[in-house]
Amino acid sequence: MSSEQGKPVVAITMGDPAGVGPEIVVKTLQEEEIYNTCKPFVIGTVKIIEKIVSILGIKTKINKIASPKEALYELGTMDVLEPENCDCDSIELGKVQAKAGEMSYAYIKKSIELGLNKEIDAVSTAPINKEAIRIAGVKYIGQTEIYQGLTNSEYALTMFSVRNLRVFFVSRHIALRDACDYASKEKVLEFVVNIDKELKKLKLKNPKIAVAALNPHGSDNGLFGTEEGEQLIPAVEVAKEMGINAVGPVPADSVFHLGLLGRYDAILSLYHDQGHIACKTLDFEKSITLTLGLPFIRSSVDHGTAFDIAGKGIAGHVSMMESTRLAAEYSKMMKNA
């Protein structure tokens, strides 16, 4: 991988070809900052890239490549690696389609192949549509699950990165009632152990990990809610006995603020919205998802395919830029650990 010579090689998957993914990828690769940070290329479909370039009215060359070694990595030229079976003549912008789901999946599979072969250092992913991949027959519910499954990884930790906050999640896409029960002593301890392991891979020698509380004020010693006393405190205590620098549970109305002040290296949010609301309120466009636990770094924008504005040339690409920048940054941290 060329990170051995400096800049990491970052594959950028195009996402659902009927959504805003192609547009935000094209716009991102018009930015000099990205080429100063890494060696980026697109895994996507040339015809769709050409269509978006025409819609945007920009001047750029497209260099079709068969492997990252053939890429030029020059501002003004977009290197595009096109997987097989990505014919796009039937794709309609702004619509859920099985073909678009198939193509989304093909881009991801290609990035995994390159990652496992150590031809790239990281992957930055544009959004896919869960319904499209479902009707295409893909058995996984989303991108994180695809990356974990196809890399045969023991786990895949979802981490939000925004400013100096690192926020992990015990549960994500499950009902809130179920999420409360899911945050058991065993599950919380498992996450704390894995977070500690992954952060140490990133050169954090003794990372301080705060576990968020579930109930208001951490239940005030059981006045309202027993989860802290029965599940969360025991999990933290066992983690400490294992030599992990864990604290908590810390009331959720203050833990993210304290993390922003630098009190913690990471925060374990107990359910999806607990952490998402805090991060997205702080900076919606730069709240980036990273997946740790894979053989390589994977980052992603944290917005959807936005079918309502696909092909209109108005999609913002700040999040795609930040995703790509962080993919490069974290891949270098992992390599130098």
JOFEN-V185147 format. One record per run of one state. SS is the DSSP state (@ for helix, = for strand, . for the rest). FROM is the first residue (numbers start at 0). TO is the last residue. If there is no record, write none. Layout:
ss->SS from->FROM to->TO
ss->SS from->FROM to->TO
This chain:
ss->. from->0 to->0
ss->@ from->1 to->4
ss->. from->5 to->6
ss->= from->7 to->12
ss->. from->13 to->19
ss->@ from->20 to->27
ss->. from->28 to->30
ss->@ from->31 to->36
ss->= from->37 to->42
ss->. from->43 to->44
ss->@ from->45 to->55
ss->. from->56 to->59
ss->= from->60 to->64
ss->. from->65 to->66
ss->@ from->67 to->69
ss->. from->70 to->75
ss->= from->76 to->80
ss->. from->81 to->96
ss->@ from->97 to->115
ss->. from->116 to->120
ss->= from->121 to->124
ss->. from->125 to->128
ss->@ from->129 to->134
ss->. from->135 to->141
ss->@ from->142 to->149
ss->. from->150 to->155
ss->= from->156 to->161
ss->. from->162 to->163
ss->= from->164 to->168
ss->. from->169 to->174
ss->@ from->175 to->181
ss->. from->182 to->183
ss->@ from->184 to->200
ss->. from->201 to->207
ss->= from->208 to->211
ss->. from->212 to->214
ss->@ from->215 to->219
ss->. from->220 to->225
ss->@ from->226 to->240
ss->. from->241 to->244
ss->= from->245 to->249
ss->. from->250 to->250
ss->@ from->251 to->259
ss->. from->260 to->264
ss->= from->265 to->268
ss->. from->269 to->270
ss->@ from->271 to->281
ss->. from->282 to->286
ss->= from->287 to->291
ss->. from->292 to->295
ss->= from->296 to->299
ss->. from->300 to->305
ss->@ from->306 to->308
ss->. from->309 to->316
ss->@ from->317 to->335
ss->. from->336 to->336
